[in-house]
Amino acid sequence: RQMEVAFIFPLPYDGAIDSLTFLVDGKEFPAKLLPAEEARKIYEEHIRRNQDPALLEWIGTGMFQTSVFPVPPGAERQVTLHYNQLLRKDHDLTDFLFPLGTAKYTSKPVEKIEIRVSIESAIKIKAVYSPTHEIDVKRSGPRNAVASYESTNQVPANDFRLFYGVAKGKLGAGVLSYRPETDEDGYFLLLASPQIEAADAERPRKTVVCVLDRSGSMSGKKIEQAREALKFVLNNLREGDLFNIIAYDSSVEAFRPELQRYDEKTRLAALGFTESLYAGGSTNIHGALTTAMKMLQDSSQPNYVIFLTDGLPTAGVTNEGQIVDAAKETNDVRARLLNFGVGYDVNSRLLDRLSRSNFGQSLYVRPDEDIEEHVSRLYSRISSPVMTDVAVDFEFDELRVEEGKLTSRVYPQQLTDLFEGEQLVLVGRYKKAGPAKVRITGRVEGAKQKFDFPAELVKKSADQSYGFVEKLWAMRRIGEIIDELDLKGRNEELIKELVELSARHGILTP
């Protein structure tokens, strides 16, 4: 029988839909990005006239739905999505995830799934492996690899994940630039991984406050994961560190009224407190975070707040903008807020905004993943020496004072500390082409360190090979505009810019 069908695609982190093509009886129809109401109206008119449209809809943060009507009995309709994504990197491992999870809701097994991942690396590739699927890996050289996976008549049980590692050593740093028009500012993407080695000297003492969500939405697997994560942290603090635990639902409860000195006695007491935590009640994120921040008084040693939650505020102050502002205002010691999102329905937008405003970062764990692996990775970042007071400057030999700064609209605006083995990712605009020097400065264990490397900012791009750099910048700018609208309310000028960026770059927004 004739049907209307839908394909739901959960877009991975940092991904942006680039194009959609609809194939009907061998003929291709490229998609256009339209205002939501206009798109829905056209789609419904097509349904009434019984033609063949495909509609790509934004149905939540990072979730896209393609609706196709009609599909006649026995006929085939093909939808092709193209998207760009900046992969996450941790030390020498790059992580690629392709969503397959929604396919398990199909009425019949998927006839064929075929995945081919082609890797090109500037550094020798060491290992390529998938923790989720059996892959076939072929290498055409030390810096190239192709990983493939194929299955027929199966219902996918989980998402496809692939890691590849590169050889140890001092990692390179570089700038990619893209400038489609010479009379407009160009776009740049800076990727840098200064290899900061751990010093032999004893690492400084630190303060760690763990904030654990025990509300009703955390019940089941989530609270188990959060408890295990908290126990791992408690078992890996160093003698003399200061710590505390904040547990919250609609109310906020502390392990102790003030920070505790870490030793065997306080460790065992804290483990007992952790074991007794159970899920139930509402979610007062605002109260929990401000309580934690107010406990931190000494800025002479590193301060960390580890926040374990699904990020869905339901009690106290529930406005995301107000929660972010309150955490930022009470953070008087430049504490690093490390968010740990658990479960599939994490409010990643709130957690990312919190980490951006508080010198930190966010990690996300799915219900079927090994919690200890993620926590140990996060905790190793705290334990490793960090590069603080990070600053990035572009120096241009021929830049005159009256020309102003070479770069503008750089994201992220607030640079976080750099942990050992991490990658710094910066996007922005530039107005003057030619050779430049990028200088990254910061402090490691109190001593100033400096990294210099050359960059070439192209005058006019010959093709669209690096077109994704413009899109990555647009994604960051769009994110900033949406945050501004959430925080300060409707602003027609910002909405106009948002819609123009969205339509120009094909990035779907609310």
SETI-931326 format. One record per residue (C-alpha): residue number from 1; residue in one letter; x, y negated, z negated. Coordinates in Angstrom, 3 decimals. Each point is the difference from the previous one (the first is absolute). Layout:
N
> NUM|a|X|Y|Z
...
//
This chain:
510
> 1|r|0.000|0.000|0.000
> 2|q|0.986|-3.610|0.429
> 3|m|1.745|-1.415|-3.076
> 4|e|1.534|-3.096|-1.486
> 5|v|3.368|0.960|-1.449
> 6|a|2.432|-1.733|-2.352
> 7|f|3.702|0.345|-0.649
> 8|i|1.282|-1.408|-3.312
> 9|f|3.679|-0.860|-0.245
> 10|p|1.571|-1.068|-3.326
> 11|l|2.757|-2.319|1.187
> 12|p|3.295|0.640|-1.829
> 13|y|1.631|-2.605|-2.228
> 14|d|1.395|-2.981|1.914
> 15|g|-1.686|1.071|3.249
> 16|a|-1.894|-2.170|2.470
> 17|i|-2.208|1.190|2.863
> 18|d|1.554|-1.198|3.243
> 19|s|-2.442|1.260|2.628
> 20|l|-2.894|2.362|0.631
> 21|t|-0.813|1.655|3.325
> 22|f|-3.194|1.876|0.817
> 23|l|0.078|2.615|2.794
> 24|v|-3.290|0.847|1.785
> 25|d|0.085|2.459|2.918
> 26|g|3.625|-0.869|0.775
> 27|k|-0.498|-3.782|-0.170
> 28|e|1.732|-2.048|-2.717
> 29|f|-1.727|-2.826|-1.866
> 30|p|2.316|-2.107|-2.246
> 31|a|-1.539|-1.346|-3.205
> 32|k|-0.437|-3.643|-0.897
> 33|l|0.134|-1.383|-3.518
> 34|l|-3.164|-2.010|-0.686
> 35|p|-1.651|-1.577|-3.037
> 36|a|-1.723|2.814|-1.936
> 37|e|-3.602|-1.140|0.585
> 38|e|0.577|-0.489|3.725
> 39|a|1.614|3.447|0.330
> 40|r|-2.896|1.708|-1.793
> 41|k|-2.548|-1.850|2.141
> 42|i|1.711|1.045|3.260
> 43|y|0.277|3.586|-1.208
> 44|e|-3.695|0.231|-0.860
> 45|e|-0.957|-1.500|3.377
> 46|h|2.161|2.636|1.735
> 47|i|-1.758|2.740|-1.982
> 48|r|-3.376|-1.293|1.134
> 49|r|1.211|-0.015|3.624
> 50|n|1.577|3.436|-0.476
> 51|q|3.455|-1.031|1.201
> 52|d|3.407|0.980|-1.368
> 53|p|1.539|-2.358|-2.546
> 54|a|2.541|0.663|-2.688
> 55|l|-0.051|-2.201|-3.060
> 56|l|2.900|-0.295|-2.402
> 57|e|-1.184|-1.184|-3.397
> 58|w|1.791|-1.082|-3.157
> 59|i|-1.697|1.960|-2.795
> 60|g|2.268|-0.864|-2.912
> 61|t|3.644|-0.785|-0.660
> 62|g|2.056|2.170|2.293
> 63|m|-2.950|2.089|1.275
> 64|f|-1.244|-0.104|3.584
> 65|q|-2.987|1.634|1.645
> 66|t|-0.440|0.551|3.709
> 67|s|-3.626|0.542|1.057
> 68|v|-0.721|1.446|3.453
> 69|f|-3.434|0.326|1.659
> 70|p|-1.203|1.886|1.875
> 71|v|1.892|3.246|0.329
> 72|p|-2.103|2.167|2.350
> 73|p|-0.270|3.769|-0.556
> 74|g|3.286|1.708|0.935
> 75|a|1.700|-3.296|0.913
> 76|e|3.293|-1.386|-1.262
> 77|r|0.770|-3.513|-1.206
> 78|q|3.550|-0.941|-0.906
> 79|v|1.010|-2.812|-2.355
> 80|t|3.660|-1.063|-0.222
> 81|l|1.187|-2.102|-2.937
> 82|h|3.388|-1.683|0.009
> 83|y|1.415|-1.513|-3.178
> 84|n|3.268|-1.385|-1.368
> 85|q|1.302|0.842|-3.455
> 86|l|3.070|-0.915|-2.020
> 87|l|1.121|3.198|-1.746
> 88|r|0.966|0.035|-3.642
> 89|k|3.560|0.875|-0.895
> 90|d|1.497|1.166|-3.292
> 91|h|3.777|0.412|-0.221
> 92|d|0.921|2.125|3.055
> 93|l|-3.517|1.351|0.647
> 94|t|-2.557|-1.485|2.404
> 95|d|-3.613|1.068|-0.573
> 96|f|-2.607|0.416|2.781
> 97|l|-3.620|0.925|-0.748
> 98|f|-2.746|0.666|2.539
> 99|p|-3.578|0.220|-1.357
> 100|l|-1.749|3.283|0.776
> 101|g|-2.044|0.289|-3.192
> 102|t|-3.242|-1.426|1.432
> 103|a|-0.059|2.776|2.631
> 104|k|-1.019|2.472|-2.699
> 105|y|-3.491|-1.544|0.036
> 106|t|-0.590|1.117|3.598
> 107|s|-2.810|2.496|0.634
> 108|k|2.276|2.480|1.790
> 109|p|3.745|0.750|-0.009
> 110|v|2.087|-2.423|2.061
> 111|e|0.802|1.701|3.321
> 112|k|3.551|-1.305|0.234
> 113|i|2.322|-2.188|-2.047
> 114|e|3.327|-0.857|1.567
> 115|i|2.559|-2.286|-1.638
> 116|r|3.311|-1.044|1.537
> 117|v|2.290|-2.311|-1.956
> 118|s|2.997|-1.437|1.834
> 119|i|2.703|-1.486|-2.262
> 120|e|2.755|-2.358|1.114
> 121|s|2.410|-1.156|-2.679
> 122|a|2.959|-2.402|-0.056
> 123|i|1.561|2.259|-2.658
> 124|k|0.587|3.756|0.340
> 125|i|-3.114|2.001|-0.903
> 126|k|0.680|2.486|-2.765
> 127|a|-3.276|1.832|-0.664
> 128|v|-3.495|0.064|1.484
> 129|y|-2.696|1.823|-1.941
> 130|s|-3.707|0.048|-0.776
> 131|p|-1.311|0.906|-3.475
> 132|t|-3.512|0.527|1.395
> 133|h|0.312|1.862|3.329
> 134|e|2.298|2.437|1.770
> 135|i|1.809|-2.022|2.651
> 136|d|2.365|0.821|2.839
> 137|v|3.032|-2.332|0.146
> 138|k|2.166|-0.475|3.095
> 139|r|3.060|-2.278|0.160
> 140|s|1.459|-1.548|3.130
> 141|g|2.828|-1.686|-1.924
> 142|p|1.052|-1.077|-3.521
> 143|r|-2.273|-3.073|0.113
> 144|n|-3.035|1.508|1.753
> 145|a|-2.539|2.614|-1.062
> 146|v|-3.464|1.150|1.069
> 147|a|-2.306|1.678|-2.524
> 148|s|-3.150|1.715|1.258
> 149|y|-3.011|1.747|-1.497
> 150|e|-2.936|1.710|1.674
> 151|s|-3.112|1.813|-1.236
> 152|t|-3.217|1.250|1.604
> 153|n|-3.493|0.532|-1.424
> 154|q|0.844|-1.193|-3.493
> 155|v|-1.511|-2.343|-2.553
> 156|p|2.925|-2.135|-1.262
> 157|a|0.532|0.428|-3.734
> 158|n|2.209|-3.046|-0.504
> 159|d|1.754|-2.910|1.693
> 160|f|3.148|0.517|2.063
> 161|r|3.137|-1.274|-1.702
> 162|l|3.549|-0.125|1.331
> 163|f|3.286|-1.089|-1.580
> 164|y|3.333|-0.531|1.657
> 165|g|3.274|-0.751|-1.742
> 166|v|3.121|-1.704|1.306
> 167|a|3.655|0.519|-0.867
> 168|k|1.323|-1.603|-3.170
> 169|g|2.158|-3.090|0.147
> 170|k|-0.330|-3.754|0.157
> 171|l|-3.243|-0.615|1.820
> 172|g|-0.149|-2.604|2.715
> 173|a|-2.157|-3.086|0.038
> 174|g|-1.452|-1.793|2.962
> 175|v|-2.517|-2.390|1.466
> 176|l|-2.435|0.714|2.825
> 177|s|-1.368|-3.063|1.785
> 178|y|-2.853|-0.504|2.442
> 179|r|-0.912|-3.186|1.861
> 180|p|-2.615|0.343|2.740
> 181|e|-0.104|-3.759|0.755
> 182|t|2.983|-2.366|-0.080
> 183|d|-2.171|-2.995|-0.987
> 184|e|-1.282|1.801|-3.131
> 185|d|1.797|1.198|-3.136
> 186|g|1.338|3.545|0.200
> 187|y|-0.543|2.858|-2.472
> 188|f|2.630|1.912|-1.948
> 189|l|0.100|3.177|-2.110
> 190|l|2.886|0.391|-2.445
> 191|l|0.831|3.460|-1.374
> 192|a|2.857|0.201|-2.501
> 193|s|1.231|2.727|-2.342
> 194|p|2.986|-1.174|-2.031
> 195|q|1.499|3.131|-1.586
> 196|i|0.403|-1.167|-3.599
> 197|e|1.923|2.671|-1.874
> 198|a|-0.692|0.772|-3.662
> 199|a|2.721|-1.403|-2.217
> 200|d|1.880|2.200|-2.451
> 201|a|-0.741|-2.361|-2.855
> 202|e|-2.932|0.768|-2.273
> 203|r|-3.238|-1.212|1.488
> 204|p|-1.736|-2.785|-1.894
> 205|r|-2.874|0.721|-2.343
> 206|k|-3.453|-0.695|1.348
> 207|t|-3.575|-0.523|-1.123
> 208|v|-2.728|2.218|1.452
> 209|v|-3.731|-0.407|-0.672
> 210|c|-2.203|2.727|1.488
> 211|v|-3.618|-0.969|0.724
> 212|l|-2.301|2.989|0.553
> 213|d|-3.551|-0.104|1.361
> 214|r|-2.245|2.410|-1.955
> 215|s|-3.336|-1.183|1.410
> 216|g|-2.700|2.315|1.331
> 217|s|1.175|-0.344|3.610
> 218|m|3.302|1.606|-1.053
> 219|s|-1.628|3.213|-1.220
> 220|g|1.158|3.415|1.220
> 221|k|3.193|0.303|2.014
> 222|k|0.820|-3.719|-0.186
> 223|i|0.330|-0.200|-3.792
> 224|e|2.056|3.205|0.016
> 225|q|2.369|-1.554|2.542
> 226|a|0.225|-3.246|-1.963
> 227|r|0.757|1.850|-3.267
> 228|e|2.757|2.038|1.675
> 229|a|1.479|-3.173|1.490
> 230|l|-0.006|-1.720|-3.382
> 231|k|1.635|3.005|-1.696
> 232|f|2.751|0.018|2.617
> 233|v|0.779|-3.661|-0.674
> 234|l|0.000|0.543|-3.770
> 235|n|2.390|2.943|0.311
> 236|n|2.416|-2.017|2.142
> 237|l|0.392|-3.229|-1.941
> 238|r|3.476|-0.698|-1.441
> 239|e|0.907|-0.284|-3.655
> 240|g|-0.493|-3.604|-1.088
> 241|d|-2.487|-0.954|2.735
> 242|l|-3.142|-1.839|-1.106
> 243|f|-3.380|1.427|1.020
> 244|n|-3.722|0.156|-0.630
> 245|i|-3.152|1.551|1.479
> 246|i|-3.253|-1.800|0.812
> 247|a|-3.041|2.224|0.687
> 248|y|-3.216|-1.584|1.173
> 249|d|-3.576|0.593|1.082
> 250|s|-2.520|-2.748|-0.857
> 251|s|2.164|-0.645|-3.082
> 252|v|3.786|-0.248|-0.299
> 253|e|2.008|2.144|-2.443
> 254|a|3.757|-0.137|-0.683
> 255|f|2.196|2.865|-1.225
> 256|r|1.561|-2.464|-2.475
> 257|p|-0.827|-3.687|-0.693
> 258|e|3.477|-1.023|1.218
> 259|l|2.907|1.343|2.056
> 260|q|1.756|3.101|-1.388
> 261|r|3.698|0.907|0.039
> 262|y|0.376|3.300|1.882
> 263|d|1.336|2.958|-1.993
> 264|e|-1.047|3.601|-0.603
> 265|k|-2.589|-0.939|-2.619
> 266|t|-1.779|-2.634|2.119
> 267|r|0.237|2.256|3.102
> 268|l|-1.900|2.844|-1.724
> 269|a|-2.624|-2.392|-1.398
> 270|a|-0.525|-1.552|3.450
> 271|l|-0.363|3.457|1.613
> 272|g|-2.684|0.836|-2.578
> 273|f|-1.835|-3.254|0.798
> 274|t|0.192|0.820|3.723
> 275|e|-1.314|3.542|-0.450
> 276|s|-3.105|-1.296|-1.809
> 277|l|-1.055|-2.314|2.851
> 278|y|-3.181|0.933|1.867
> 279|a|-2.063|-1.718|2.709
> 280|g|-3.317|-1.777|-0.619
> 281|g|-1.458|-3.511|0.043
> 282|s|0.456|-3.075|2.176
> 283|t|3.210|-1.548|1.386
> 284|n|1.414|-3.175|-1.579
> 285|i|3.126|-0.547|2.115
> 286|h|0.164|-3.709|-0.863
> 287|g|0.125|0.626|-3.760
> 288|a|2.525|2.833|0.278
> 289|l|2.504|-1.863|2.178
> 290|t|-0.125|-3.265|-1.950
> 291|t|0.475|1.961|-3.259
> 292|a|3.050|1.733|1.467
> 293|m|1.544|-3.211|1.360
> 294|k|-0.436|-1.840|-3.309
> 295|m|2.032|2.704|-1.781
> 296|l|3.065|-0.895|2.081
> 297|q|1.965|-2.861|-1.567
> 298|d|3.687|0.593|0.792
> 299|s|1.220|-0.799|3.521
> 300|s|3.660|0.809|-0.771
> 301|q|-0.526|3.676|0.927
> 302|p|-2.039|1.525|2.862
> 303|n|-3.753|0.272|-0.679
> 304|y|-2.269|2.476|1.789
> 305|v|-3.740|0.591|-0.121
> 306|i|-1.020|3.382|1.446
> 307|f|-3.688|-0.136|0.915
> 308|l|-1.789|3.339|0.615
> 309|t|-3.517|-0.457|1.426
> 310|d|-2.431|0.465|2.858
> 311|g|-0.355|-3.795|-0.010
> 312|l|-3.786|-0.368|-0.151
> 313|p|-0.872|-2.753|-2.548
> 314|t|-3.523|0.288|-1.482
> 315|a|0.207|-1.678|-3.432
> 316|g|1.182|-3.364|-1.320
> 317|v|1.301|-2.192|2.824
> 318|t|-0.662|1.916|3.252
> 319|n|0.942|-2.644|2.573
> 320|e|3.210|1.178|1.703
> 321|g|1.411|-3.505|0.435
> 322|q|-0.520|-0.853|-3.675
> 323|i|1.622|3.290|-1.093
> 324|v|3.061|-0.719|2.162
> 325|d|0.244|-3.607|-1.232
> 326|a|-0.297|1.011|-3.673
> 327|a|2.730|2.638|0.294
> 328|k|2.286|-2.480|1.736
> 329|e|-0.636|-2.781|-2.553
> 330|t|0.686|2.233|-3.025
> 331|n|3.176|1.451|1.553
> 332|d|2.446|-2.381|-1.693
> 333|v|3.070|2.291|0.151
> 334|r|-0.019|0.858|3.731
> 335|a|-1.103|3.556|-0.767
> 336|r|-0.112|2.378|2.977
> 337|l|-3.492|1.458|0.407
> 338|l|0.238|3.533|1.446
> 339|n|-3.442|1.263|1.024
> 340|f|-0.763|3.678|0.283
> 341|g|-3.291|0.589|1.878
> 342|v|-1.555|3.452|-0.446
> 343|g|-2.731|1.625|2.098
> 344|y|-1.487|-0.696|3.438
> 345|d|-2.239|-2.926|-0.992
> 346|v|2.776|-2.241|-1.341
> 347|n|-0.553|-3.740|0.269
> 348|s|3.335|-0.398|1.819
> 349|r|-0.672|-3.616|0.868
> 350|l|-0.255|-1.037|-3.660
> 351|l|3.082|2.031|-0.978
> 352|d|2.065|-1.430|2.868
> 353|r|-1.007|-3.544|-0.916
> 354|l|0.925|0.621|-3.639
> 355|s|3.422|1.382|0.916
> 356|r|0.711|-2.839|2.464
> 357|s|-0.788|-2.608|-2.674
> 358|n|2.085|1.729|-2.671
> 359|f|3.301|0.942|1.670
> 360|g|-0.977|3.661|0.335
> 361|q|-1.293|2.629|2.368
> 362|s|-2.772|2.588|0.354
> 363|l|0.129|3.763|0.506
> 364|y|-2.986|2.203|0.853
> 365|v|-0.551|3.661|-0.874
> 366|r|-2.626|2.249|1.547
> 367|p|-1.822|2.525|-2.192
> 368|d|1.796|2.967|1.622
> 369|e|3.524|-1.421|-0.328
> 370|d|2.694|0.813|-2.552
> 371|i|-0.233|-2.807|-2.538
> 372|e|3.442|0.556|-1.494
> 373|e|1.757|-0.476|3.336
> 374|h|-1.564|-3.437|0.433
> 375|v|0.530|-1.076|-3.595
> 376|s|3.638|1.099|0.006
> 377|r|0.534|-2.004|3.193
> 378|l|-1.611|-3.071|-1.539
> 379|y|1.855|0.475|-3.264
> 380|s|3.351|0.414|1.725
> 381|r|-0.531|-3.490|1.387
> 382|i|-0.371|-1.390|-3.502
> 383|s|3.022|1.938|-1.228
> 384|s|2.235|-1.022|2.912
> 385|p|1.857|-3.311|0.022
> 386|v|-2.031|-2.601|1.845
> 387|m|0.899|-3.025|2.034
> 388|t|-1.860|-2.889|-1.642
> 389|d|-0.552|-3.596|1.114
> 390|v|-0.006|1.167|3.613
> 391|a|0.158|-2.733|2.637
> 392|v|0.145|0.259|3.797
> 393|d|1.341|-2.813|2.170
> 394|f|0.458|-0.374|3.755
> 395|e|3.047|-2.057|0.935
> 396|f|0.274|-1.509|3.461
> 397|d|3.287|-1.483|1.210
> 398|e|-1.602|-2.475|2.367
> 399|l|-2.962|-1.042|-2.145
> 400|r|-0.094|-3.723|-0.666
> 401|v|-1.364|-1.367|-3.284
> 402|e|-2.798|-1.888|1.753
> 403|e|-1.277|3.260|1.536
> 404|g|-1.114|1.266|-3.407
> 405|k|-0.045|3.660|-1.033
> 406|l|0.566|2.694|2.594
> 407|t|-2.734|2.295|-1.352
> 408|s|-3.543|-0.596|-1.248
> 409|r|-3.093|1.883|-1.226
> 410|v|2.129|2.811|-1.409
> 411|y|-1.697|2.948|-1.743
> 412|p|0.146|1.111|-2.720
> 413|q|0.296|-3.505|-1.378
> 414|q|1.098|1.282|-3.405
> 415|l|2.959|2.363|0.306
> 416|t|0.074|2.811|-2.529
> 417|d|3.094|1.483|-1.572
> 418|l|1.866|2.503|2.111
> 419|f|0.359|3.481|-1.480
> 420|e|2.824|2.320|0.973
> 421|g|-0.582|1.693|3.360
> 422|e|-3.079|-2.069|0.862
> 423|q|-0.697|-1.838|3.206
> 424|l|-0.743|-3.706|0.152
> 425|v|-2.646|-0.856|2.622
> 426|l|-0.541|-3.621|1.002
> 427|v|-2.068|-1.462|2.858
> 428|g|-0.210|-3.612|1.141
> 429|r|0.135|-2.558|2.812
> 430|y|3.044|-1.737|1.495
> 431|k|0.248|-3.082|2.194
> 432|k|3.603|0.045|1.280
> 433|a|1.488|2.876|2.015
> 434|g|3.572|1.240|0.076
> 435|p|2.544|1.628|-2.332
> 436|a|-0.611|-0.385|-3.743
> 437|k|1.350|1.439|-3.241
> 438|v|-2.245|1.569|-2.634
> 439|r|1.230|-0.264|-3.579
> 440|i|-1.556|2.002|-2.852
> 441|t|1.127|-1.068|-3.478
> 442|g|-0.901|1.203|-3.464
> 443|r|1.323|1.160|-3.346
> 444|v|0.947|3.551|-0.937
> 445|e|0.631|0.470|-3.728
> 446|g|0.517|-3.737|-0.297
> 447|a|2.620|-0.251|2.754
> 448|k|-0.858|-1.782|3.232
> 449|q|0.085|2.121|3.157
> 450|k|-0.284|-1.051|3.630
> 451|f|-0.803|1.828|3.236
> 452|d|0.486|-1.592|3.422
> 453|f|-0.921|1.347|3.411
> 454|p|-0.531|-1.480|3.474
> 455|a|-3.369|-0.505|1.706
> 456|e|-0.958|-0.925|3.536
> 457|l|-3.280|-1.914|0.334
> 458|v|-1.182|0.446|3.566
> 459|k|-0.970|-3.054|2.088
> 460|k|-2.574|1.863|2.132
> 461|s|-0.925|3.670|-0.217
> 462|a|0.321|1.858|3.288
> 463|d|-2.739|2.494|-0.902
> 464|q|-2.305|1.056|-2.840
> 465|s|2.319|2.618|-1.539
> 466|y|0.107|-1.983|-3.241
> 467|g|-3.571|-1.296|0.237
> 468|f|-0.797|1.818|-3.250
> 469|v|2.126|-2.603|-1.851
> 470|e|-2.584|-2.672|0.845
> 471|k|-2.786|2.300|-1.154
> 472|l|1.738|0.775|-3.306
> 473|w|0.326|-3.727|-0.652
> 474|a|-3.671|-0.544|0.885
> 475|m|-1.033|2.762|-2.420
> 476|r|1.867|-1.721|-2.840
> 477|r|-1.475|-3.389|0.872
> 478|i|-3.515|1.464|0.216
> 479|g|0.510|1.648|-3.400
> 480|e|1.034|-3.331|-1.475
> 481|i|-3.084|-1.741|1.472
> 482|i|-2.372|2.672|-1.347
> 483|d|1.621|-0.306|-3.451
> 484|e|-0.426|-3.786|0.175
> 485|l|-3.681|0.341|0.941
> 486|d|-0.571|2.465|-2.836
> 487|l|1.692|-2.320|-2.448
> 488|k|-1.384|-3.383|1.023
> 489|g|-3.208|0.777|1.877
> 490|r|-1.120|-0.657|3.550
> 491|n|2.154|-2.362|2.066
> 492|e|-1.037|-0.527|3.628
> 493|e|3.489|-1.018|1.123
> 494|l|1.523|3.199|-1.419
> 495|i|-2.824|2.138|1.412
> 496|k|0.595|-1.512|3.439
> 497|e|3.726|0.847|-0.211
> 498|l|-0.856|3.489|-1.272
> 499|v|-2.370|0.719|2.900
> 500|e|2.504|-1.378|2.556
> 501|l|2.826|2.156|-1.371
> 502|s|-2.302|3.012|-0.230
> 503|a|-1.220|-0.314|3.598
> 504|r|3.423|-0.856|1.437
> 505|h|1.775|2.925|-1.635
> 506|g|-2.842|2.504|-0.039
> 507|i|0.095|0.318|-3.791
> 508|l|-3.396|0.884|-1.431
> 509|t|-1.076|-2.021|-3.053
> 510|p|-3.231|-0.254|-2.006
//
